Every structure is written in C-alpha cells, then in structure tokens.
C-alpha cells in the first residue's frame, strides 16, 4: 500500500475567508421519518418548506439541514437514491466572508476548479448570492455569501 504525503501548504491567500457551514442537503427516501428524527430526536425545528419541489428546511442552531425527498422535483434531479450507486448528500455549503463573486470565480478558475451555477439561494442567514463548484471527486460545494440587504 502506497502512503501519500500531505500536500505542501499553499502560500497564496484566498480572496475570502470561510465562516461556517451554512447548510447540508440530504436526499431522503421518507421525508416524514427523517423530519421526525431531526426534529424530535436532535432538536431541529422546521423553518421553511417548499412542498412543490420536495424540500423541507430545518433549523439546526445557526445552520440548516435541508431534507430533499427523492420523489420530489429536486430529489429526482439527483438520480438514484442513496445506496451502492447513489449518494445521500446533494452538496455541502460553506458560508464565506468578503464575498466578491468576480474574485472568487477568478480564484477558482485559476485553480482549475469546475464552476457551476451562480445565483441567489436561500441559506441559514437568508436569501443571498452563491456559487456552486465541484471538488476533485465531483462532489458539489456551494460558497454562500451574506444575505441580501
């Protein structure tokens, strides 16, 4: 078995600072069972629902846990459900300070990162700008800016 050395630390500064995880999105087979678990067992509370797309957003302290029903509009976009050929998590969202879309996209592009959709999305602090991108293994990550004024 080959042991890999850790990467050399980068001496370059990023044009932003990560603040916290904004939200996590879980693709679920049974929305009601999952909502009961996160609310009744872990103490989350329902903050927002969009039944037309199969989304329930639960407050978890300063963050959100989003539940996306596999049979809803958003859930169907993700393909097969959790299992050997499917993933349970849709994406990881990181809240950033000093959000400058142009600088962030330039930084990501300079590092060969595949940038996805850019737009305004709802997160733990409210509606605001965000950028989707993909890590080296194809996982979607969202960089979330501050809420709109």
C-alpha positions in Angstrom: 0.0 0.0 0.0 1.4 3.4 -1.0 1.4 6.1 1.6 0.8 9.6 0.1 2.5 12.6 1.6 0.3 15.6 2.6 0.2 18.4 0.0 2.5 21.3 0.5 0.7 24.2 2.1 -0.2 27.0 -0.3 1.5 30.3 0.4 -1.3 32.2 -1.6 -4.1 33.9 0.2 -7.7 33.2 -0.9 -9.8 36.2 -1.7 -12.3 35.2 1.0 -12.4 33.5 4.5 -14.6 30.6 5.3 -17.0 31.4 8.2 -19.1 28.3 8.8 -21.1 25.5 7.2 -24.3 27.2 6.1 -26.4 24.1 5.4 -26.2 20.4 4.4 -28.7 18.9 2.0 -29.7 15.3 2.5 -31.6 13.3 -0.2 -34.1 11.1 1.7 -36.4 8.2 0.9 -39.0 9.0 3.6 -39.3 12.8 4.3 -41.6 12.4 7.3 -39.4 9.8 9.1 -36.3 11.9 8.6 -38.0 15.2 9.6 -39.3 13.5 12.8 -35.8 12.2 13.6 -34.0 15.5 13.1 -36.7 17.5 14.9 -37.9 15.1 17.7 -34.5 13.4 18.3 -32.0 16.0 17.5 -34.0 19.2 18.4 -34.2 20.9 15.0 -37.3 22.9 14.1 -39.0 23.3 10.7 -38.1 26.7 9.3 -39.4 26.6 5.7 -41.0 24.1 3.4 -41.4 24.0 -0.4 -43.7 21.1 -1.0 -43.9 21.8 -4.7 -40.2 20.8 -5.1 -40.0 18.3 -2.1 -37.8 20.4 0.2 -38.1 20.9 4.0 -35.5 23.2 5.7 -34.8 22.5 9.4 -33.1 25.0 11.7 -30.0 23.5 13.4 -28.6 26.3 15.6 -27.0 28.8 13.2 -27.2 26.3 10.3 -29.8 24.5 8.3 -30.3 20.8 7.4 -32.3 20.6 4.2 -34.2 17.4 3.5 -35.0 16.7 -0.1 -37.5 13.9 -0.9 -36.2 11.5 -3.6 -39.6 11.5 -5.2 -39.9 15.4 -5.3 -38.7 17.7 -8.1 -35.3 18.3 -6.6 -34.8 14.7 -5.5 -35.5 13.3 -9.0 -32.7 15.6 -10.4 -30.2 13.7 -8.3 -30.7 10.4 -9.9 -30.7 7.1 -8.0 -31.3 7.4 -4.2 -28.8 6.6 -1.5 -27.3 3.2 -2.0 -24.4 1.4 -3.8 -24.9 3.7 -6.8 -26.3 6.8 -5.3 -25.3 9.5 -2.8 -27.3 10.7 0.2 -25.8 14.2 0.3 -26.6 16.7 -2.5 -24.0 19.3 -1.6 -22.0 21.0 1.1 -22.5 24.7 1.6 -19.8 26.9 3.2 -20.6 30.4 4.3 -17.9 32.9 3.3 -17.0 36.4 4.4 -15.8 39.1 2.0 -17.9 37.6 -0.8 -16.7 39.0 -4.1 -18.2 36.9 -6.9 -15.7 38.1 -9.5 -12.6 37.5 -7.3 -13.9 34.1 -6.1 -14.7 32.9 -9.6 -11.2 34.1 -10.9 -9.6 32.3 -7.9 -11.4 29.1 -8.6 -10.8 29.2 -12.3 -7.1 29.8 -11.7 -7.0 26.6 -9.8 -8.8 24.6 -12.5 -12.0 24.2 -10.5 -15.1 23.5 -12.4 -17.6 26.2 -11.5 -21.3 25.5 -11.7 -24.4 27.7 -11.4 -24.1 31.1 -9.8 -27.2 32.7 -8.4 -29.2 33.8 -5.4 -30.2 31.0 -3.0 -31.8 30.7 0.5 -29.5 29.6 3.3 -29.1 29.7 7.0 -28.8 33.5 7.1 -31.5 34.1 4.4 -31.5 34.7 0.7 -28.2 35.7 -0.8 -25.5 35.1 -3.5 -23.9 31.7 -4.0 -21.6 29.8 -6.3 -21.7 26.1 -7.0 -18.4 24.3 -7.7 -17.2 20.8 -7.8 -14.3 19.2 -5.8 -11.8 16.8 -7.4 -14.1 13.8 -6.8 -17.2 15.5 -8.3 -18.9 16.5 -5.0 -20.8 19.7 -5.3 -19.8 22.5 -2.9 -21.6 25.8 -2.5 -19.9 29.0 -1.4 -22.6 31.2 0.1 -22.3 35.0 0.5 -24.1 37.2 3.0 -27.9 37.7 2.9 -29.2 40.3 0.6 -30.0 43.7 2.2 
